[in-house]
Amino acid sequence: MPTSKGLVFDIKRFAVHDGDGLRTTVFLKGCSLRCLWCQNPEGLKSQKQGVYFKKKCIHCKICSQFDNIRYEKGRPWFMDDLPDEAIEACPSGAIMYDAKWYDVDQLMEQIKKDEVFFRYGGGVTFSGGEPFLQFEFLKKMLIACKKAGYHTAIESSFYTNLEQVKEIVPYLDRIYCDMKVFDEKKHEQYTGVSNEKIKQNIVYLLQSEHKEKVIVRTPLIPNLTGTKRNVEQIAKFLFGLYEDVRYELLNYNPLALSKYAMYDEFEYLLKETKPFTKEEMQQFRQIANKAGIKNIVME
Ligand code: SF4
């Protein structure tokens, strides 16, 4: 992956859940984790992927004339290297790539369109996938955003090296850091990786001069991360590091299902899982409170 360019799978404008004020959120492609509940399957692979939108397809079969595409069982099938000519030839926009390369100037040009909102407390958020996977590009973008006077934020699993965290934190005004599962074996089972590096980075963040910028988040997935024991263990760990820590409890959001329909290679396994009720969310709040945490963020 070239470091002078970044592979972006979405630029969300006027986002209200990705930081202070109205945000422009840039989603960088590629992630080392494979969380069972992933809400952004388009962010998982580090390469551009061809995607198919069944509802848009008018079944004209024009695409099947191009290399790497075969039309079977009432739809086109293709590899990741979807020919550009086939995308252009599709009359209904039913096939396309899920991401685009930008250099710093090109992406800043896109961000600048929303500049007016940044004057009223908004800013730019880098999300993913896992933004640290495109570290060099991320750093260049953060430097460019600070130079332009923009408020900056990151949403990350912090599954990365401590050196990279230390290098990037001075350019961030807000840091959203996931702590999904406290138990190391379960973390590996649910996300595909150990949480050792993540814990190490949280220890650094919450004991550094940047601790006030940090909000630690736990997505509460029924029977996985959303258990009393997990919330209690995480809350105790965080409170032990910084008594004024801000801790956000996020209810499960089942909206990702439709996104999985675009990808043949990923399957969503939590189809039957329902979000927690308000009462259940309050119980999680009480558990975190009991562990000492005063600053609990919940919708
Ligand atoms: S060219 Fe587009 S609309 Fe026609 S069959 Fe292929 S994907 Fe469907």
py3Dmol code that shows the C-alpha trace and the ligand (Angstrom):
import py3Dmol

protein = """\
ATOM      1  CA  MET A   1       0.000   0.000   0.000  1.00  0.00           C
ATOM      2  CA  PRO A   2       1.602   3.377  -0.971  1.00  0.00           C
ATOM      3  CA  THR A   3       2.124   5.624   2.077  1.00  0.00           C
ATOM      4  CA  SER A   4       1.734   8.871   0.121  1.00  0.00           C
ATOM      5  CA  LYS A   5      -1.878   7.949  -0.596  1.00  0.00           C
ATOM      6  CA  GLY A   6      -4.672   6.682   1.585  1.00  0.00           C
ATOM      7  CA  LEU A   7      -7.388   4.194   0.662  1.00  0.00           C
ATOM      8  CA  VAL A   8     -10.722   5.640   1.819  1.00  0.00           C
ATOM      9  CA  PHE A   9     -13.979   3.682   1.757  1.00  0.00           C
ATOM     10  CA  ASP A  10     -16.291   6.477   2.866  1.00  0.00           C
ATOM     11  CA  ILE A  11     -16.409  10.155   3.763  1.00  0.00           C
ATOM     12  CA  LYS A  12     -19.406  10.794   5.996  1.00  0.00           C
ATOM     13  CA  ARG A  13     -20.477  14.427   6.295  1.00  0.00           C
ATOM     14  CA  PHE A  14     -22.392  16.020   9.189  1.00  0.00           C
ATOM     15  CA  ALA A  15     -21.819  12.998  11.441  1.00  0.00           C
ATOM     16  CA  VAL A  16     -23.031  13.533  15.017  1.00  0.00           C
ATOM     17  CA  HIS A  17     -21.739  10.403  16.764  1.00  0.00           C
ATOM     18  CA  ASP A  18     -18.055  10.593  15.848  1.00  0.00           C
ATOM     19  CA  GLY A  19     -16.873  13.414  18.112  1.00  0.00           C
ATOM     20  CA  ASP A  20     -17.576  16.985  19.165  1.00  0.00           C
ATOM     21  CA  GLY A  21     -20.068  18.983  17.034  1.00  0.00           C
ATOM     22  CA  LEU A  22     -20.732  18.138  13.398  1.00  0.00           C
ATOM     23  CA  ARG A  23     -17.949  15.954  12.006  1.00  0.00           C
ATOM     24  CA  THR A  24     -16.586  14.969   8.646  1.00  0.00           C
ATOM     25  CA  THR A  25     -15.607  11.353   9.212  1.00  0.00           C
ATOM     26  CA  VAL A  26     -13.024   9.733   6.951  1.00  0.00           C
ATOM     27  CA  PHE A  27     -13.117   5.933   6.935  1.00  0.00           C
ATOM     28  CA  LEU A  28      -9.730   4.373   6.130  1.00  0.00           C
ATOM     29  CA  LYS A  29      -9.736   0.878   4.679  1.00  0.00           C
ATOM     30  CA  GLY A  30      -8.141  -2.178   6.289  1.00  0.00           C
ATOM     31  CA  CYS A  31      -8.428  -3.741   9.737  1.00  0.00           C
ATOM     32  CA  SER A  32      -6.423  -6.365  11.655  1.00  0.00           C
ATOM     33  CA  LEU A  33      -9.382  -7.331  13.810  1.00  0.00           C
ATOM     34  CA  ARG A  34     -12.320  -9.492  12.779  1.00  0.00           C
ATOM     35  CA  CYS A  35     -14.950  -8.622  15.394  1.00  0.00           C
ATOM     36  CA  LEU A  36     -17.974 -10.885  15.111  1.00  0.00           C
ATOM     37  CA  TRP A  37     -20.255  -7.806  15.256  1.00  0.00           C
ATOM     38  CA  CYS A  38     -18.288  -5.618  12.789  1.00  0.00           C
ATOM     39  CA  GLN A  39     -20.488  -2.765  11.517  1.00  0.00           C
ATOM     40  CA  ASN A  40     -18.225  -1.877   8.578  1.00  0.00           C
ATOM     41  CA  PRO A  41     -17.382  -4.998   6.519  1.00  0.00           C
ATOM     42  CA  GLU A  42     -16.286  -2.658   3.701  1.00  0.00           C
ATOM     43  CA  GLY A  43     -13.426  -1.564   5.989  1.00  0.00           C
ATOM     44  CA  LEU A  44     -11.989  -5.019   6.661  1.00  0.00           C
ATOM     45  CA  LYS A  45      -9.722  -5.712   3.677  1.00  0.00           C
ATOM     46  CA  SER A  46      -6.798  -3.409   2.879  1.00  0.00           C
ATOM     47  CA  GLN A  47      -7.451  -3.605  -0.869  1.00  0.00           C
ATOM     48  CA  LYS A  48     -10.141  -2.067  -3.043  1.00  0.00           C
ATOM     49  CA  GLN A  49     -12.948  -4.582  -3.594  1.00  0.00           C
ATOM     50  CA  GLY A  50     -15.590  -4.830  -6.267  1.00  0.00           C
ATOM     51  CA  VAL A  51     -19.119  -4.806  -4.851  1.00  0.00           C
ATOM     52  CA  TYR A  52     -22.490  -5.730  -6.340  1.00  0.00           C
ATOM     53  CA  PHE A  53     -25.818  -4.043  -5.552  1.00  0.00           C
ATOM     54  CA  LYS A  54     -28.553  -6.566  -6.280  1.00  0.00           C
ATOM     55  CA  LYS A  55     -31.381  -3.998  -6.066  1.00  0.00           C
ATOM     56  CA  LYS A  56     -29.811  -1.780  -8.733  1.00  0.00           C
ATOM     57  CA  CYS A  57     -29.075  -4.575 -11.219  1.00  0.00           C
ATOM     58  CA  ILE A  58     -31.345  -4.720 -14.292  1.00  0.00           C
ATOM     59  CA  HIS A  59     -29.811  -8.061 -15.415  1.00  0.00           C
ATOM     60  CA  CYS A  60     -28.759  -6.803 -18.849  1.00  0.00           C
ATOM     61  CA  LYS A  61     -25.578  -9.005 -18.668  1.00  0.00           C
ATOM     62  CA  ILE A  62     -23.430  -6.268 -20.278  1.00  0.00           C
ATOM     63  CA  CYS A  63     -20.822  -6.753 -17.540  1.00  0.00           C
ATOM     64  CA  SER A  64     -20.321 -10.418 -18.471  1.00  0.00           C
ATOM     65  CA  GLN A  65     -18.491  -9.328 -21.665  1.00  0.00           C
ATOM     66  CA  PHE A  66     -15.503  -8.204 -19.574  1.00  0.00           C
ATOM     67  CA  ASP A  67     -12.575 -10.192 -18.128  1.00  0.00           C
ATOM     68  CA  ASN A  68     -12.948 -11.579 -14.591  1.00  0.00           C
ATOM     69  CA  ILE A  69     -16.741 -11.376 -14.636  1.00  0.00           C
ATOM     70  CA  ARG A  70     -19.075 -14.313 -15.160  1.00  0.00           C
ATOM     71  CA  TYR A  71     -22.856 -14.119 -15.076  1.00  0.00           C
ATOM     72  CA  GLU A  72     -24.423 -17.093 -13.297  1.00  0.00           C
ATOM     73  CA  LYS A  73     -27.490 -17.772 -11.149  1.00  0.00           C
ATOM     74  CA  GLY A  74     -29.073 -14.469 -12.162  1.00  0.00           C
ATOM     75  CA  ARG A  75     -26.182 -12.165 -11.208  1.00  0.00           C
ATOM     76  CA  PRO A  76     -22.586 -11.244 -12.061  1.00  0.00           C
ATOM     77  CA  TRP A  77     -19.706 -12.774 -10.038  1.00  0.00           C
ATOM     78  CA  PHE A  78     -16.257 -11.231 -10.019  1.00  0.00           C
ATOM     79  CA  MET A  79     -12.865 -11.151  -8.332  1.00  0.00           C
ATOM     80  CA  ASP A  80     -11.529  -8.035  -6.537  1.00  0.00           C
ATOM     81  CA  ASP A  81      -9.856  -6.814  -9.729  1.00  0.00           C
ATOM     82  CA  LEU A  82     -13.045  -5.662 -11.327  1.00  0.00           C
ATOM     83  CA  PRO A  83     -12.230  -3.985 -14.704  1.00  0.00           C
ATOM     84  CA  ASP A  84     -12.898  -0.217 -14.719  1.00  0.00           C
ATOM     85  CA  GLU A  85     -14.499  -0.594 -18.170  1.00  0.00           C
ATOM     86  CA  ALA A  86     -17.149  -2.923 -16.717  1.00  0.00           C
ATOM     87  CA  ILE A  87     -18.033  -0.379 -14.002  1.00  0.00           C
ATOM     88  CA  GLU A  88     -18.375   2.318 -16.657  1.00  0.00           C
ATOM     89  CA  ALA A  89     -20.432   0.043 -18.925  1.00  0.00           C
ATOM     90  CA  CYS A  90     -22.973  -0.975 -16.247  1.00  0.00           C
ATOM     91  CA  PRO A  91     -26.047   1.161 -17.071  1.00  0.00           C
ATOM     92  CA  SER A  92     -27.489   1.109 -13.539  1.00  0.00           C
ATOM     93  CA  GLY A  93     -24.445   1.557 -11.294  1.00  0.00           C
ATOM     94  CA  ALA A  94     -24.915  -1.946  -9.840  1.00  0.00           C
ATOM     95  CA  ILE A  95     -21.173  -2.764  -9.716  1.00  0.00           C
ATOM     96  CA  MET A  96     -18.437  -0.534  -8.367  1.00  0.00           C
ATOM     97  CA  TYR A  97     -15.364  -0.391  -6.183  1.00  0.00           C
ATOM     98  CA  ASP A  98     -15.890   0.079  -2.458  1.00  0.00           C
ATOM     99  CA  ALA A  99     -12.968   2.499  -1.923  1.00  0.00           C
ATOM    100  CA  LYS A 100     -10.859   5.187  -3.582  1.00  0.00           C
ATOM    101  CA  TRP A 101      -7.223   6.315  -3.299  1.00  0.00           C
ATOM    102  CA  TYR A 102      -6.603   9.931  -2.230  1.00  0.00           C
ATOM    103  CA  ASP A 103      -3.410  11.895  -1.704  1.00  0.00           C
ATOM    104  CA  VAL A 104      -3.303  14.426   1.152  1.00  0.00           C
ATOM    105  CA  ASP A 105      -4.254  17.395  -1.051  1.00  0.00           C
ATOM    106  CA  GLN A 106      -7.174  15.566  -2.652  1.00  0.00           C
ATOM    107  CA  LEU A 107      -8.580  14.466   0.705  1.00  0.00           C
ATOM    108  CA  MET A 108      -8.067  17.917   2.255  1.00  0.00           C
ATOM    109  CA  GLU A 109     -10.023  19.332  -0.682  1.00  0.00           C
ATOM    110  CA  GLN A 110     -12.938  17.061   0.213  1.00  0.00           C
ATOM    111  CA  ILE A 111     -12.735  17.938   3.910  1.00  0.00           C
ATOM    112  CA  LYS A 112     -12.513  21.660   3.190  1.00  0.00           C
ATOM    113  CA  LYS A 113     -16.035  21.580   1.717  1.00  0.00           C
ATOM    114  CA  ASP A 114     -17.374  21.236   5.292  1.00  0.00           C
ATOM    115  CA  GLU A 115     -15.077  23.860   6.807  1.00  0.00           C
ATOM    116  CA  VAL A 116     -17.949  26.174   7.716  1.00  0.00           C
ATOM    117  CA  PHE A 117     -19.212  23.618  10.275  1.00  0.00           C
ATOM    118  CA  PHE A 118     -15.820  23.338  11.942  1.00  0.00           C
ATOM    119  CA  ARG A 119     -16.139  26.952  13.143  1.00  0.00           C
ATOM    120  CA  TYR A 120     -19.062  25.892  15.342  1.00  0.00           C
ATOM    121  CA  GLY A 121     -17.329  23.149  17.308  1.00  0.00           C
ATOM    122  CA  GLY A 122     -17.123  20.430  14.642  1.00  0.00           C
ATOM    123  CA  GLY A 123     -14.077  18.869  13.036  1.00  0.00           C
ATOM    124  CA  VAL A 124     -12.556  15.878  11.282  1.00  0.00           C
ATOM    125  CA  THR A 125     -12.639  12.294  12.581  1.00  0.00           C
ATOM    126  CA  PHE A 126     -10.531   9.425  11.248  1.00  0.00           C
ATOM    127  CA  SER A 127     -12.195   6.053  11.560  1.00  0.00           C
ATOM    128  CA  GLY A 128     -12.149   2.703   9.783  1.00  0.00           C
ATOM    129  CA  GLY A 129     -11.448  -0.160   9.498  1.00  0.00           C
ATOM    130  CA  GLU A 130      -8.466   0.579  11.684  1.00  0.00           C
ATOM    131  CA  PRO A 131      -6.917   3.988  10.858  1.00  0.00           C
ATOM    132  CA  PHE A 132      -3.521   3.002  12.331  1.00  0.00           C
ATOM    133  CA  LEU A 133      -3.111   0.440   9.517  1.00  0.00           C
ATOM    134  CA  GLN A 134      -2.464   3.402   7.172  1.00  0.00           C
ATOM    135  CA  PHE A 135      -0.219   5.086   9.722  1.00  0.00           C
ATOM    136  CA  GLU A 136       1.971   7.275   7.467  1.00  0.00           C
ATOM    137  CA  PHE A 137      -1.005   8.649   5.559  1.00  0.00           C
ATOM    138  CA  LEU A 138      -2.984   9.152   8.781  1.00  0.00           C
ATOM    139  CA  LYS A 139      -0.134  11.143  10.305  1.00  0.00           C
ATOM    140  CA  LYS A 140       0.204  13.323   7.197  1.00  0.00           C
ATOM    141  CA  MET A 141      -3.541  13.993   7.221  1.00  0.00           C
ATOM    142  CA  LEU A 142      -3.570  14.906  10.917  1.00  0.00           C
ATOM    143  CA  ILE A 143      -0.692  17.324  10.407  1.00  0.00           C
ATOM    144  CA  ALA A 144      -2.522  18.893   7.440  1.00  0.00           C
ATOM    145  CA  CYS A 145      -5.767  19.178   9.466  1.00  0.00           C
ATOM    146  CA  LYS A 146      -3.986  20.849  12.402  1.00  0.00           C
ATOM    147  CA  LYS A 147      -2.243  23.219   9.989  1.00  0.00           C
ATOM    148  CA  ALA A 148      -5.683  24.170   8.639  1.00  0.00           C
ATOM    149  CA  GLY A 149      -6.891  24.762  12.220  1.00  0.00           C
ATOM    150  CA  TYR A 150      -9.352  21.829  12.304  1.00  0.00           C
ATOM    151  CA  HIS A 151     -10.363  19.948  15.457  1.00  0.00           C
ATOM    152  CA  THR A 152      -9.237  16.323  15.022  1.00  0.00           C
ATOM    153  CA  ALA A 153     -10.447  13.005  16.414  1.00  0.00           C
ATOM    154  CA  ILE A 154      -9.738   9.309  15.947  1.00  0.00           C
ATOM    155  CA  GLU A 155     -11.907   6.215  16.424  1.00  0.00           C
ATOM    156  CA  SER A 156      -9.614   3.245  16.814  1.00  0.00           C
ATOM    157  CA  SER A 157      -9.196  -0.177  18.363  1.00  0.00           C
ATOM    158  CA  PHE A 158      -5.660   0.943  19.302  1.00  0.00           C
ATOM    159  CA  TYR A 159      -4.413  -2.447  18.177  1.00  0.00           C
ATOM    160  CA  THR A 160      -1.085  -0.942  17.194  1.00  0.00           C
ATOM    161  CA  ASN A 161       2.415  -0.264  18.491  1.00  0.00           C
ATOM    162  CA  LEU A 162       2.898   2.177  21.361  1.00  0.00           C
ATOM    163  CA  GLU A 163       5.499   4.107  19.331  1.00  0.00           C
ATOM    164  CA  GLN A 164       2.877   4.926  16.702  1.00  0.00           C
ATOM    165  CA  VAL A 165       0.393   6.016  19.386  1.00  0.00           C
ATOM    166  CA  LYS A 166       2.961   8.356  20.950  1.00  0.00           C
ATOM    167  CA  GLU A 167       3.802   9.804  17.537  1.00  0.00           C
ATOM    168  CA  ILE A 168       0.226  10.603  16.595  1.00  0.00           C
ATOM    169  CA  VAL A 169      -1.415  11.662  19.855  1.00  0.00           C
ATOM    170  CA  PRO A 170      -0.059  15.258  19.819  1.00  0.00           C
ATOM    171  CA  TYR A 171      -2.059  15.893  16.623  1.00  0.00           C
ATOM    172  CA  LEU A 172      -5.336  14.681  18.146  1.00  0.00           C
ATOM    173  CA  ASP A 173      -7.911  16.693  20.089  1.00  0.00           C
ATOM    174  CA  ARG A 174     -10.229  13.764  20.857  1.00  0.00           C
ATOM    175  CA  ILE A 175      -9.367  10.075  21.152  1.00  0.00           C
ATOM    176  CA  TYR A 176     -12.001   7.324  21.009  1.00  0.00           C
ATOM    177  CA  CYS A 177     -10.417   4.074  22.057  1.00  0.00           C
ATOM    178  CA  ASP A 178     -12.191   0.704  22.117  1.00  0.00           C
ATOM    179  CA  MET A 179     -11.864  -1.710  25.020  1.00  0.00           C
ATOM    180  CA  LYS A 180     -14.124  -4.469  23.811  1.00  0.00           C
ATOM    181  CA  VAL A 181     -13.272  -7.456  25.999  1.00  0.00           C
ATOM    182  CA  PHE A 182     -11.113  -7.564  29.127  1.00  0.00           C
ATOM    183  CA  ASP A 183     -10.360 -11.290  29.176  1.00  0.00           C
ATOM    184  CA  GLU A 184      -7.502 -11.933  26.749  1.00  0.00           C
ATOM    185  CA  LYS A 185      -8.677 -15.354  25.530  1.00  0.00           C
ATOM    186  CA  LYS A 186     -12.226 -14.131  24.925  1.00  0.00           C
ATOM    187  CA  HIS A 187     -10.878 -11.040  23.150  1.00  0.00           C
ATOM    188  CA  GLU A 188      -8.991 -13.326  20.804  1.00  0.00           C
ATOM    189  CA  GLN A 189     -12.046 -15.518  20.327  1.00  0.00           C
ATOM    190  CA  TYR A 190     -14.394 -12.611  19.479  1.00  0.00           C
ATOM    191  CA  THR A 191     -12.035 -10.305  17.554  1.00  0.00           C
ATOM    192  CA  GLY A 192      -9.289 -12.585  16.230  1.00  0.00           C
ATOM    193  CA  VAL A 193      -6.451 -10.829  18.112  1.00  0.00           C
ATOM    194  CA  SER A 194      -5.037 -10.558  21.638  1.00  0.00           C
ATOM    195  CA  ASN A 195      -5.819  -7.419  23.666  1.00  0.00           C
ATOM    196  CA  GLU A 196      -2.303  -7.130  25.103  1.00  0.00           C
ATOM    197  CA  LYS A 197      -1.232  -4.211  22.846  1.00  0.00           C
ATOM    198  CA  ILE A 198      -4.608  -2.496  23.341  1.00  0.00           C
ATOM    199  CA  LYS A 199      -4.303  -2.624  27.143  1.00  0.00           C
ATOM    200  CA  GLN A 200      -0.723  -1.350  26.925  1.00  0.00           C
ATOM    201  CA  ASN A 201      -1.870   1.609  24.810  1.00  0.00           C
ATOM    202  CA  ILE A 202      -4.784   2.398  27.143  1.00  0.00           C
ATOM    203  CA  VAL A 203      -2.399   2.364  30.126  1.00  0.00           C
ATOM    204  CA  TYR A 204      -0.233   4.904  28.287  1.00  0.00           C
ATOM    205  CA  LEU A 205      -3.153   7.080  27.139  1.00  0.00           C
ATOM    206  CA  LEU A 206      -4.840   7.267  30.558  1.00  0.00           C
ATOM    207  CA  GLN A 207      -1.601   8.025  32.376  1.00  0.00           C
ATOM    208  CA  SER A 208      -0.268  10.587  29.917  1.00  0.00           C
ATOM    209  CA  GLU A 209      -0.809  14.323  29.560  1.00  0.00           C
ATOM    210  CA  HIS A 210      -3.414  13.431  26.908  1.00  0.00           C
ATOM    211  CA  LYS A 211      -5.743  11.548  29.285  1.00  0.00           C
ATOM    212  CA  GLU A 212      -8.450  14.219  29.235  1.00  0.00           C
ATOM    213  CA  LYS A 213      -8.856  13.800  25.465  1.00  0.00           C
ATOM    214  CA  VAL A 214      -9.665  10.098  25.812  1.00  0.00           C
ATOM    215  CA  ILE A 215     -13.067   8.398  25.773  1.00  0.00           C
ATOM    216  CA  VAL A 216     -12.891   4.611  26.139  1.00  0.00           C
ATOM    217  CA  ARG A 217     -15.754   2.746  24.468  1.00  0.00           C
ATOM    218  CA  THR A 218     -17.231  -0.710  24.917  1.00  0.00           C
ATOM    219  CA  PRO A 219     -19.705  -1.880  22.264  1.00  0.00           C
ATOM    220  CA  LEU A 220     -22.151  -4.040  24.214  1.00  0.00           C
ATOM    221  CA  ILE A 221     -22.970  -7.153  22.200  1.00  0.00           C
ATOM    222  CA  PRO A 222     -25.384  -9.545  23.960  1.00  0.00           C
ATOM    223  CA  ASN A 223     -23.639 -12.687  25.287  1.00  0.00           C
ATOM    224  CA  LEU A 224     -20.241 -11.520  23.998  1.00  0.00           C
ATOM    225  CA  THR A 225     -18.979  -8.141  25.245  1.00  0.00           C
ATOM    226  CA  GLY A 226     -22.298  -7.219  26.903  1.00  0.00           C
ATOM    227  CA  THR A 227     -21.902  -9.161  30.134  1.00  0.00           C
ATOM    228  CA  LYS A 228     -21.842  -7.846  33.699  1.00  0.00           C
ATOM    229  CA  ARG A 229     -18.442  -9.423  34.302  1.00  0.00           C
ATOM    230  CA  ASN A 230     -16.849  -7.840  31.213  1.00  0.00           C
ATOM    231  CA  VAL A 231     -18.141  -4.328  31.995  1.00  0.00           C
ATOM    232  CA  GLU A 232     -17.079  -4.679  35.634  1.00  0.00           C
ATOM    233  CA  GLN A 233     -13.561  -5.835  34.716  1.00  0.00           C
ATOM    234  CA  ILE A 234     -13.078  -3.058  32.149  1.00  0.00           C
ATOM    235  CA  ALA A 235     -14.487  -0.359  34.465  1.00  0.00           C
ATOM    236  CA  LYS A 236     -12.192  -1.405  37.339  1.00  0.00           C
ATOM    237  CA  PHE A 237      -9.194  -1.458  35.008  1.00  0.00           C
ATOM    238  CA  LEU A 238      -9.938   2.032  33.650  1.00  0.00           C
ATOM    239  CA  PHE A 239     -10.734   3.574  37.039  1.00  0.00           C
ATOM    240  CA  GLY A 240      -7.468   2.168  38.396  1.00  0.00           C
ATOM    241  CA  LEU A 241      -5.591   4.064  35.688  1.00  0.00           C
ATOM    242  CA  TYR A 242      -7.407   7.412  35.841  1.00  0.00           C
ATOM    243  CA  GLU A 243     -10.203   8.242  38.281  1.00  0.00           C
ATOM    244  CA  ASP A 244     -11.794  10.830  35.968  1.00  0.00           C
ATOM    245  CA  VAL A 245     -11.783   8.536  32.936  1.00  0.00           C
ATOM    246  CA  ARG A 246     -14.667   8.965  30.490  1.00  0.00           C
ATOM    247  CA  TYR A 247     -16.278   5.633  29.623  1.00  0.00           C
ATOM    248  CA  GLU A 248     -18.886   5.166  26.886  1.00  0.00           C
ATOM    249  CA  LEU A 249     -21.262   2.211  26.789  1.00  0.00           C
ATOM    250  CA  LEU A 250     -22.568   1.628  23.269  1.00  0.00           C
ATOM    251  CA  ASN A 251     -25.650  -0.481  22.735  1.00  0.00           C
ATOM    252  CA  TYR A 252     -25.537  -3.126  19.986  1.00  0.00           C
ATOM    253  CA  ASN A 253     -26.536  -1.741  16.592  1.00  0.00           C
ATOM    254  CA  PRO A 254     -27.851  -4.415  14.181  1.00  0.00           C
ATOM    255  CA  LEU A 255     -27.885  -2.168  11.092  1.00  0.00           C
ATOM    256  CA  ALA A 256     -24.823  -3.745   9.470  1.00  0.00           C
ATOM    257  CA  LEU A 257     -26.717  -6.689   8.015  1.00  0.00           C
ATOM    258  CA  SER A 258     -27.556  -4.941   4.711  1.00  0.00           C
ATOM    259  CA  LYS A 259     -23.878  -4.071   4.145  1.00  0.00           C
ATOM    260  CA  TYR A 260     -22.884  -7.741   4.342  1.00  0.00           C
ATOM    261  CA  ALA A 261     -25.195  -8.460   1.398  1.00  0.00           C
ATOM    262  CA  MET A 262     -22.714  -6.606  -0.876  1.00  0.00           C
ATOM    263  CA  TYR A 263     -19.859  -9.009  -0.044  1.00  0.00           C
ATOM    264  CA  ASP A 264     -19.777 -12.686  -0.934  1.00  0.00           C
ATOM    265  CA  GLU A 265     -16.808 -13.465   1.319  1.00  0.00           C
ATOM    266  CA  PHE A 266     -18.061 -12.112   4.664  1.00  0.00           C
ATOM    267  CA  GLU A 267     -20.945 -13.578   6.598  1.00  0.00           C
ATOM    268  CA  TYR A 268     -22.771 -11.840   9.447  1.00  0.00           C
ATOM    269  CA  LEU A 269     -23.224 -14.352  12.260  1.00  0.00           C
ATOM    270  CA  LEU A 270     -25.338 -12.249  14.660  1.00  0.00           C
ATOM    271  CA  LYS A 271     -28.511 -12.072  12.554  1.00  0.00           C
ATOM    272  CA  GLU A 272     -30.791 -12.929  15.483  1.00  0.00           C
ATOM    273  CA  THR A 273     -29.096 -10.700  18.078  1.00  0.00           C
ATOM    274  CA  LYS A 274     -31.197  -7.854  19.480  1.00  0.00           C
ATOM    275  CA  PRO A 275     -30.005  -4.640  21.186  1.00  0.00           C
ATOM    276  CA  PHE A 276     -30.270  -4.297  24.986  1.00  0.00           C
ATOM    277  CA  THR A 277     -33.351  -2.618  26.478  1.00  0.00           C
ATOM    278  CA  LYS A 278     -33.069   0.757  28.254  1.00  0.00           C
ATOM    279  CA  GLU A 279     -33.333  -1.026  31.616  1.00  0.00           C
ATOM    280  CA  GLU A 280     -30.515  -3.422  30.731  1.00  0.00           C
ATOM    281  CA  MET A 281     -28.333  -0.505  29.591  1.00  0.00           C
ATOM    282  CA  GLN A 282     -29.001   1.199  32.947  1.00  0.00           C
ATOM    283  CA  GLN A 283     -27.807  -1.954  34.729  1.00  0.00           C
ATOM    284  CA  PHE A 284     -24.516  -1.744  32.833  1.00  0.00           C
ATOM    285  CA  ARG A 285     -24.233   1.916  33.847  1.00  0.00           C
ATOM    286  CA  GLN A 286     -24.685   0.945  37.492  1.00  0.00           C
ATOM    287  CA  ILE A 287     -21.969  -1.706  37.241  1.00  0.00           C
ATOM    288  CA  ALA A 288     -19.501   0.838  35.829  1.00  0.00           C
ATOM    289  CA  ASN A 289     -20.588   3.362  38.493  1.00  0.00           C
ATOM    290  CA  LYS A 290     -20.031   0.803  41.232  1.00  0.00           C
ATOM    291  CA  ALA A 291     -16.494   0.256  39.936  1.00  0.00           C
ATOM    292  CA  GLY A 292     -15.896   3.965  40.600  1.00  0.00           C
ATOM    293  CA  ILE A 293     -16.460   5.580  37.197  1.00  0.00           C
ATOM    294  CA  LYS A 294     -18.365   8.881  37.392  1.00  0.00           C
ATOM    295  CA  ASN A 295     -18.154  10.012  33.770  1.00  0.00           C
ATOM    296  CA  ILE A 296     -20.276   7.494  31.893  1.00  0.00           C
ATOM    297  CA  VAL A 297     -21.443   8.350  28.381  1.00  0.00           C
ATOM    298  CA  MET A 298     -24.615   6.641  27.076  1.00  0.00           C
ATOM    299  CA  GLU A 299     -27.167   7.579  24.396  1.00  0.00           C
TER     300      GLU A 299
END
"""
ligand_1 = """\
8
SF4
S -24.132 -4.571 -16.302
Fe -24.887 -3.845 -14.336
S -27.104 -3.971 -14.523
Fe -26.265 -5.197 -16.186
S -26.177 -7.306 -15.344
Fe -24.187 -6.352 -14.973
S -24.388 -5.512 -12.902
Fe -26.464 -5.915 -13.614
"""
view = py3Dmol.view(width=600, height=400)
view.addModel(protein, "pdb")
view.setStyle({"model": 0}, {"cartoon": {"style": "trace"}})
view.addModel(ligand_1, "xyz")
view.setStyle({"model": 1}, {"stick": {}})
view.zoomTo()
view.show()
